Amino acid sequence: MTVRIAINGFGRIGRNVVRALYESGRRAEITVVAINELADAAGMAHLLKYDTSHGRFAWEVRHEREQLFVGDDVIRILHERTLADLPWRELGVDIVLDCTGVYGNREHGEAHIAAGAKKVLFSHPGSNDLDATVVFGVNQNQLRAEHRIVSNASCTTNCIIPVIKLLDDAYGIESGTVTTIHSAMNDQQVIDAYHSDLRRTRARAPASRLSRYARGRPVDYPGRYETGGRYYAYIPAV
């Protein structure tokens, strides 16, 4: 049976989901039926085809009106600002991949389900009231069929928690400090502009942000990994 997915948010993560799906050859198992993104269809198609970090996408990409074509596949494009307006029931969506970085609590997940989706996966950290936060290689065995709203944790979590688990299982760790080298993000300003973080209103560097890997971490190492720093390297990807 083919799983029908919809993507909410077609930024870096959303576009890479599509690339990974097509490059892995698993389209018979998973099909993208819709993408919800506020940007226009022309920009969506262009950024999917041409990626500064990962190169040109091998598949033919084009758009017509509110449809995105990848090869012979047709993906419906939506531009809804409110979760309640998303037509997941009409489209028969099994799983929503929410890649906005904006939504992430249970109320948001329930809104996707109320709109007709069966399950929701946040590509970013979620609140502690979700059914599960999962890092593959660490705790994927905790997933249950009854789980409906799940987080895949943060990029930092997926990098560091598997390493911490290996070291702790093999040798035991009493304490630790984590430093991450992080690629530049789209909310780091190159000119003066408004931002909720006043440091970021007028400086791309340094960026004041601590790692969020400890928030709702899927592997419990109480009291031993509460400090961390993040250094942004001003290159497209690390």
Stockholm file with secondary structure:
# STOCKHOLM 1.0

chainA/1-238         MTVRIAINGFGRIGRNVVRALYESGRRAEITVVAINELADAAGMAHLLKYDTSHGRFAWEVRHEREQLFVGDDVIRILHERTLADLPWRELGVDIVLDCTGVYGNREHGEAHIAAGAKKVLFSHPGSNDLDATVVFGVNQNQLRAEHRIVSNASCTTNCIIPVIKLLDDAYGIESGTVTTIHSAMNDQQVIDAYHSDLRRTRARAPASRLSRYARGRPVDYPGRYETGGRYYAYIPAV
#=GR chainA/1-238 SS CCEEEEEECCSHHHHHHHHHHHHTTCTTTEEEEEEECSSCHHHHHHHHHEETTTEECSSCEEEETTEEEETTEEEEEECCSSGGGCCHHHHTCSEEEECSSSCCSHHHHHHHHHTTCSEEEESSCCCTTSSEECCTTTSGGGCCTTCCEEECCCHHHHHHHHHHHHHHHHTCCSCCCEEEEEECCTTSCSSCCCCSSGGGGTCSSSCCCCCCTTTTCSSCCTTTSCCEEEEEESSSCC
#=GC SS_cons         CCEEEEEECCSHHHHHHHHHHHHTTCTTTEEEEEEECSSCHHHHHHHHHEETTTEECSSCEEEETTEEEETTEEEEEECCSSGGGCCHHHHTCSEEEECSSSCCSHHHHHHHHHTTCSEEEESSCCCTTSSEECCTTTSGGGCCTTCCEEECCCHHHHHHHHHHHHHHHHTCCSCCCEEEEEECCTTSCSSCCCCSSGGGGTCSSSCCCCCCTTTTCSSCCTTTSCCEEEEEESSSCC
//
